[in-house]
Amino acid sequence: MIIGKISENDKKIEFEADIHCINCGKQVPRGLKTGEKFSKTDKFKVELEEFMKNYLCGICRDKKRTKN
């Protein structure tokens, strides 16, 4: 999964984060990618925190989508 921005000439970096679904608590795959330059910014940290606070696994996301 890609988080943030990867510029054309920027190097991609892979990192792992402990991510759990906010609805069922299921742990999801931890491999994430981002651009090397973007990973050193404060905006990246904020974006990653927001992502982790709002993440739904595929099953919960589908249930929410079909419910509406």
C-alpha positions in Angstrom: 0.0 0.0 0.0 1.3 3.5 -0.8 1.1 6.3 1.7 1.7 9.9 0.7 3.6 11.1 -2.4 6.3 9.5 -4.5 8.0 12.0 -6.8 9.1 10.9 -10.2 12.8 10.8 -9.3 12.3 9.9 -5.7 13.4 6.6 -4.3 10.7 4.4 -2.9 11.1 3.1 0.6 9.2 0.3 2.3 8.4 0.2 6.0 6.2 -1.7 8.3 3.5 -0.3 10.6 1.3 -2.1 13.1 -2.1 -1.5 11.6 -5.4 -2.8 13.0 -8.9 -2.4 11.7 -10.7 0.2 13.8 -14.0 -1.8 13.6 -13.0 -5.5 14.2 -9.4 -5.1 15.5 -8.1 -7.5 12.9 -4.4 -7.0 12.1 -3.8 -6.2 8.4 -0.7 -6.5 6.2 2.0 -4.2 7.5 4.0 -3.4 4.4 3.7 0.2 3.3 5.6 2.3 0.7 6.3 6.0 0.4 8.8 8.3 -1.2 12.1 8.8 0.6 11.9 12.6 0.7 8.2 12.6 1.8 8.9 10.2 4.6 11.1 12.8 6.4 8.3 15.4 6.6 5.9 16.2 9.4 3.0 15.9 6.9 3.9 12.2 6.4 3.7 11.6 10.1 0.3 13.3 10.3 -1.0 11.4 7.3 0.2 8.0 8.7 -1.5 8.7 12.0 -4.8 9.6 10.3 -4.5 6.5 8.2 -4.1 4.3 11.2 -6.9 6.0 13.1 -9.4 5.4 10.2 -8.3 2.1 8.6 -11.0 -0.5 7.9 -10.1 -4.0 6.7 -11.6 -5.1 3.4 -14.5 -7.0 5.1 -15.6 -4.1 7.3 -15.2 -1.7 4.5 -17.4 -3.8 2.2 -20.0 -4.2 5.0 -20.1 -0.4 5.5 -20.4 0.2 1.7 -23.3 -2.3 1.2 -25.0 -1.0 4.3 -25.4 2.5 2.8 
